[in-house]
Amino acid sequence: MTKLVHAAAPGAYSPELRQKHASAGHEQLGSGLPGFAAAEPLHGLSPVIQASWQRSALLHANPDQPAAPLALGDDELEEYRRQHPLAAIMPVIHKLLVLPSHDSGMLVAVGDELGRLLWVEGDAALQRRAEGMMFVPGADWSEATVGTSAPGTALALGRGIQIAGAEHYKRSVHPWSCTAVPFHDPDSGALLGVVDITGTESAVAPHTLSLVEATVAAAQAQLRVERLQLAAARQSSPVRRRSTASPARIGRPSTALDDETQRSSLYRNSLQLLGRDQALLSIDGRTVALSARHSEILALLSIHPEGLNAEELCTLLYPGEASTMTLRAEMVRLRKVVQQLSPDALPESRPYRLPVDLVPDSGQVLKCLQRGAHRIALEIYRGAVLPRSEAPGIVELRHRVSSLLREALLTDGSAESLLKYAELPEARDDAGVRTAALKLLAPRSPKRAAVVADLERLEAEFGS
């Protein structure tokens, strides 16, 4: 059995030697060594890859499973792709990456924020080969499912990464190399997905990462331009969202503007609540900071799309007794703010509801947790929902999001994820999170000392 020794700096080895060390690491991985996830760094394996392997092992990803699972069937995939915000940037991806890939012998993949591939295009012969490991549209390539891979690990880290050959956790992927960069919403900063190049050694050439990063930046800029153009078009020819059950909608063909409005409104209109006392509202590519009360109102309406009557909204909004007249005055002021962004987004009354879909970042966190993607949820989570709000409905939402995230991390989180969570203000005095992280840290990890010091501080301040 190979003895584990400290890893050298990532740049200290040639690509060939890195592959040799990664292959040796897989022999160690396949030995069934108890506690691999907490073992010392493998010789020659970069800290980033080592940490990803640790996460993969803790999530019980199977390195010998030959193919990724299919998460979206054909019918579901087609509808999901049509409505996904990344559909708008595919022409840019096609021009800058896909067309050149036909000559360079590479594949270009675009996935959603959960690591599910939505588009896989490029060299036809390579596509047929990739089908053997299910690198196809609809397959789940998240780190939790297939272990270390460029798409999944880029999403887990929130930054671009290159994975070469045997550095992949899944052994069936060792003939491949890939580069991936996450894609963030240009207005709200929300994580929307990932752009990936997959192929042979050239897929991890130094210039490839710069190429993908530049393409993502160009696509983000294009997405913002399209939103501004759409906003201008809507102002000159307003189209209001109707319920899909509306008689006016049934049997009427959709116009191009209708389709684009419905698709983009699912993600373009967002509300940033996490870690903020005053929310940021983004509609039609424009953003405004809200007052604390308006932040609460829109947060509550965004999670009650069916609407709330005045009494219901008052109950969720005000800690004590409050007159509906007070609420009506606030709604008048709120409509004036929203009017500046989009007349079509003005809150309606009787009941109070939003005429457009508004995606709160807290909702993104909950969606990720429901799918077991707690690392992505933690990446999105910037702190508690409107932390100073005392509105009963906000307090309930805040507790729900925070407690579900904490529970998921304690159940399945890596030491890295737990320590990242421990840095949040709400976890400053959380001994349980630090104790869980300490159990997962390698015996000689330099991070142990700080965690032990924190636990000693908490014991001194609060007792056992």
Secondary structure in CASP SS format (residue, H / E / C, confidence):
PFRMAT SS
TARGET T0000
AUTHOR 0000-0000-0000
METHOD secondary structure of the structure
MODEL  1
M C 1.00
T C 1.00
K C 1.00
L C 1.00
V C 1.00
H C 1.00
A C 1.00
A C 1.00
A C 1.00
P H 1.00
G H 1.00
A H 1.00
Y C 1.00
S C 1.00
P H 1.00
E H 1.00
L H 1.00
R H 1.00
Q H 1.00
K H 1.00
H H 1.00
A H 1.00
S H 1.00
A H 1.00
G H 1.00
H H 1.00
E H 1.00
Q H 1.00
L H 1.00
G C 1.00
S C 1.00
G C 1.00
L C 1.00
P C 1.00
G C 1.00
F H 1.00
A H 1.00
A H 1.00
A C 1.00
E C 1.00
P C 1.00
L C 1.00
H C 1.00
G C 1.00
L C 1.00
S C 1.00
P H 1.00
V H 1.00
I H 1.00
Q H 1.00
A H 1.00
S H 1.00
W H 1.00
Q H 1.00
R H 1.00
S H 1.00
A H 1.00
L H 1.00
L C 1.00
H C 1.00
A C 1.00
N C 1.00
P C 1.00
D C 1.00
Q C 1.00
P C 1.00
A C 1.00
A C 1.00
P C 1.00
L E 1.00
A C 1.00
L C 1.00
G C 1.00
D H 1.00
D H 1.00
E H 1.00
L H 1.00
E H 1.00
E H 1.00
Y H 1.00
R H 1.00
R H 1.00
Q H 1.00
H C 1.00
P H 1.00
L H 1.00
A H 1.00
A H 1.00
I H 1.00
M H 1.00
P H 1.00
V H 1.00
I H 1.00
H H 1.00
K H 1.00
L H 1.00
L H 1.00
V H 1.00
L H 1.00
P H 1.00
S H 1.00
H H 1.00
D H 1.00
S H 1.00
G C 1.00
M C 1.00
L E 1.00
V E 1.00
A E 1.00
V E 1.00
G E 1.00
D E 1.00
E C 1.00
L C 1.00
G C 1.00
R E 1.00
L E 1.00
L E 1.00
W E 1.00
V E 1.00
E E 1.00
G E 1.00
D C 1.00
A H 1.00
A H 1.00
L H 1.00
Q H 1.00
R H 1.00
R H 1.00
A H 1.00
E H 1.00
G H 1.00
M H 1.00
M C 1.00
F C 1.00
V C 1.00
P C 1.00
G C 1.00
A E 1.00
D E 1.00
W C 1.00
S C 1.00
E H 1.00
A H 1.00
T H 1.00
V H 1.00
G C 1.00
T C 1.00
S C 1.00
A H 1.00
P H 1.00
G H 1.00
T H 1.00
A H 1.00
L H 1.00
A H 1.00
L H 1.00
G C 1.00
R C 1.00
G C 1.00
I E 1.00
Q E 1.00
I E 1.00
A E 1.00
G H 1.00
A H 1.00
E H 1.00
H C 1.00
Y C 1.00
K C 1.00
R H 1.00
S H 1.00
V H 1.00
H C 1.00
P C 1.00
W C 1.00
S E 1.00
C E 1.00
T E 1.00
A E 1.00
V E 1.00
P E 1.00
F E 1.00
H E 1.00
D C 1.00
P C 1.00
D C 1.00
S C 1.00
G C 1.00
A C 1.00
L E 1.00
L E 1.00
G E 1.00
V E 1.00
V E 1.00
D E 1.00
I E 1.00
T E 1.00
G E 1.00
T C 1.00
E H 1.00
S H 1.00
A H 1.00
V H 1.00
A C 1.00
P H 1.00
H H 1.00
T H 1.00
L H 1.00
S H 1.00
L H 1.00
V H 1.00
E H 1.00
A H 1.00
T H 1.00
V H 1.00
A H 1.00
A H 1.00
A H 1.00
Q H 1.00
A H 1.00
Q H 1.00
L H 1.00
R H 1.00
V H 1.00
E H 1.00
R H 1.00
L H 1.00
Q H 1.00
L H 1.00
A H 1.00
A H 1.00
A H 1.00
R H 1.00
Q H 1.00
S H 1.00
S C 1.00
P C 1.00
V C 1.00
R C 1.00
R C 1.00
R C 1.00
S C 1.00
T C 1.00
A C 1.00
S C 1.00
P C 1.00
A C 1.00
R C 1.00
I C 1.00
G C 1.00
R C 1.00
P C 1.00
S C 1.00
T C 1.00
A H 1.00
L H 1.00
D H 1.00
D H 1.00
E H 1.00
T H 1.00
Q H 1.00
R H 1.00
S H 1.00
S H 1.00
L H 1.00
Y H 1.00
R H 1.00
N C 1.00
S E 1.00
L E 1.00
Q E 1.00
L C 1.00
L E 1.00
G C 1.00
R C 1.00
D C 1.00
Q C 1.00
A C 1.00
L E 1.00
L E 1.00
S E 1.00
I E 1.00
D C 1.00
G C 1.00
R E 1.00
T E 1.00
V E 1.00
A E 1.00
L C 1.00
S C 1.00
A H 1.00
R H 1.00
H H 1.00
S H 1.00
E H 1.00
I H 1.00
L H 1.00
A H 1.00
L H 1.00
L H 1.00
S H 1.00
I C 1.00
H C 1.00
P C 1.00
E C 1.00
G C 1.00
L E 1.00
N C 1.00
A H 1.00
E H 1.00
E H 1.00
L H 1.00
C H 1.00
T H 1.00
L H 1.00
L H 1.00
Y C 1.00
P C 1.00
G C 1.00
E C 1.00
A C 1.00
S C 1.00
T H 1.00
M H 1.00
T H 1.00
L H 1.00
R H 1.00
A H 1.00
E H 1.00
M H 1.00
V H 1.00
R H 1.00
L H 1.00
R H 1.00
K H 1.00
V H 1.00
V H 1.00
Q H 1.00
Q H 1.00
L H 1.00
S C 1.00
P H 1.00
D H 1.00
A H 1.00
L C 1.00
P C 1.00
E E 1.00
S C 1.00
R C 1.00
P C 1.00
Y E 1.00
R E 1.00
L C 1.00
P C 1.00
V C 1.00
D C 1.00
L C 1.00
V E 1.00
P E 1.00
D H 1.00
S H 1.00
G H 1.00
Q H 1.00
V H 1.00
L H 1.00
K H 1.00
C H 1.00
L H 1.00
Q H 1.00
R C 1.00
G C 1.00
A C 1.00
H H 1.00
R H 1.00
I H 1.00
A H 1.00
L H 1.00
E H 1.00
I H 1.00
Y C 1.00
R C 1.00
G C 1.00
A C 1.00
V E 1.00
L C 1.00
P C 1.00
R C 1.00
S C 1.00
E C 1.00
A C 1.00
P H 1.00
G H 1.00
I H 1.00
V H 1.00
E H 1.00
L H 1.00
R H 1.00
H H 1.00
R H 1.00
V H 1.00
S H 1.00
S H 1.00
L H 1.00
L H 1.00
R H 1.00
E H 1.00
A H 1.00
L H 1.00
L H 1.00
T H 1.00
D H 1.00
G C 1.00
S C 1.00
A H 1.00
E H 1.00
S H 1.00
L H 1.00
L H 1.00
K H 1.00
Y H 1.00
A H 1.00
E C 1.00
L C 1.00
P H 1.00
E H 1.00
A H 1.00
R C 1.00
D C 1.00
D C 1.00
A H 1.00
G H 1.00
V H 1.00
R H 1.00
T H 1.00
A H 1.00
A H 1.00
L H 1.00
K H 1.00
L H 1.00
L C 1.00
A C 1.00
P C 1.00
R C 1.00
S C 1.00
P C 1.00
K C 1.00
R H 1.00
A H 1.00
A H 1.00
V H 1.00
V H 1.00
A H 1.00
D H 1.00
L H 1.00
E H 1.00
R H 1.00
L H 1.00
E H 1.00
A H 1.00
E H 1.00
F H 1.00
G C 1.00
S C 1.00
END
